[in-house]
């Protein structure tokens, strides 16, 4: 179990209550009551970002790897590159195949 913070009064681990989206704003102090000692405390929120990288050979001269998005209804399907997520409309031949495939 991964708790968000510890109560500043009794040191009991706490999960921050985000009901109705509360507690996410970085520009204010938020209140919460300890589940153990019942005292109220305040907390601030800091949001950080984590990035992951993937190769996108299609952005460096290779062909895009387009696959159908399989939208419902199928007539609205687009082709999306699996590497960079570029999109395009399917060719007539691709659309014919998409419409005849069974799921």
Helices and strands as residue ranges (DSSP letters): E 5-6, E 13-14, G 19-21, E 30-33, E 40-43, G 57-60, E 66-68, G 74-76, E 78-81, E 87-89, H 92-100
